Amino acid sequence: IYMKIQPPFEDLFDTAEEYILLLLLEPWTKMVKSDQIAYKKVELVEETRQLDSTYFRKLQALHKETLSKKAGDTTCEIGSGILSLSNVSKRTEYWDNVPAEYKHFKFSDLLNNKLEFEHFRQFLETHSSSMDLMCWTDIEQLRRITYRDRNQR
């Protein structure tokens, strides 16, 4: 090989290259087939996160209190029995108040359109309901921060 390098020829290693390529052809095709099979399988990975802090416990307690207050407010006595209003009738009542031009909107549409999102936030604020939306946006921002970036978290 040393003698053939002086002067260098382009076809010096052609036979070795052909031999190696023939040896690698079968393992390469097996690897490509196994990759194709692996990529065709889609696995569902479920991720569960749980906050455990004093603030979270206080928030849960407040949530339970508001639920119990709402449950107390939605019952009314009729004769000797108690009638409980269903959530379905409330939803349809709220939905009937939405103008027809906005009924096609979905929450994902609001997220993608900053102007509409801001209008929605202002609407919730006028109805004293913006806290849930602001909490959700804060949680989403926290979720987007990498776990390793402790300073920003």
Secondary structure, 3 states (H helix, E strand, C coil): CHHHHCCCCCCCCHHHHHHHHHHHHHHHHHHHHHHHHHHHCCCCCCCCCCCCCHHHHHHHHHHHHHHHHHHHHCEEEECCEEEECCHHHHHHHHHHCCCHHHCCCCHHHHHHCHHHHHHHHHHHHHCCCHHHHHHHHHHHHHHHCCCCCCCCC
